[in-house]
């Protein structure tokens, strides 16, 4: 077990160690630690792994995804569906919620339209 060092460089006693759950690493040698008892979050029965696996299997058994599932939310106009272009696998097809399709390429993580 590691021993804590005080500010002046002396070795500290075992009681000087901080015990808790690491939340984030802030930098080299610095960490944010949550101390004290952490309450266990109760898991809803519908979030149980067996229930989720059954739901996923049922969804994957059917081919395709319904358009209403893909294009929904407060910013549905900014949501796009991407698929490989059948004639040229190096290109991508971007489909908008209104059904318009644009053929292009993904360059540096951004979609760039190209002419066919």
N, C-alpha and C positions, 0 to 999 in steps of 0.2 A: 504494500500500500504506500502511496506517495505521501510525503510529509509536506506540510505547508511551510513556506518561508515568509517571515515577517518582512516589513518594509526595510528594516535595518539589516536584513540578511541573516538574522538568527533563525535556526530551525524552530518551528512552532510545535506545540503539543498536538496530539491527535484530535483534541477538541476544536482546534482552529480550522479544520478542514470544512469546506462547504459541501453539503450533500444536497442534491436535488436533480431536477431534470433539465438538461441542456435545451434551451429554446432557440438560440441563434449564436453563431460565431461572428463576432464583430470585427475581428482583425487578428493579427498575429498575437497569440497569447491572451486574447480577451474573449470572454464568452458571457452570454446572458443566461443566467441560471434561475429557474423558478424553484423556490424552496417551499417547504410545507407540504401538507397532504394535498394530493390532487384527486379531485372527485372523478370517479368513473362515470363516463357518459353512458346512460342506458341505451342499449341497442334495440330499436324497434323490431318486432318480429318480421316485418316485411323487408327489412334491411339485412336479414340473415343471409349468409352466403348460399345456402341451399336454395332459398327462394330466388335470389338474384341469378343464380346459374340457370334455374329453370326458366326464368323470364328471358334471359339471354338466348337460351337454346330455342325457345319458342319464336323469338324474333328473328334469329338467324336461319331458321328453317324455311322462312318465306323469302323468296328472292326480291331484292330491291328494297328501297325505303320510300315511304309515302312522302310526297312533296310537302304536305302540311307539317310534317315533323321536321324537315330540313329548314324550311323557310318560315320560321315563326319567331316571335319575340318583338321587343320594342323597336329594334332597328332591322326589321326584315328586309328593307331595301338595300342594306349594306351586307347582306349575307349572300354568299355565292357557293355554288356547288362546282367542284372540279373533277374532271375525268380525263383519262388518256384519250387522245385523238386516234381514232381507229385507222385512218389512212397513213398517219405518220406518228409513231410512238414517241418521237422527240418533242411533240407539241402537246398542249393541254387545252381542253375545252372548258371555258368558264360559263356557267349558266346562272342567270339571275332569277329572282323570284317571279318576275313577269314572263319568263320563258325565253328571253333573248340569250343567244349563245355567241360567244366570242372565242376565236381560236388564237392561241398565243403560246408563249414560253414563260417559264418561271426563271428569272434572272436575279441573282442576289436576294432571293427570298421574296421578290415582288413579281406580280403577273405583268407581262408586257405583251400587248396584242401584236400579231403579225398578220401579213397578208397571206392568203392561201397559196 
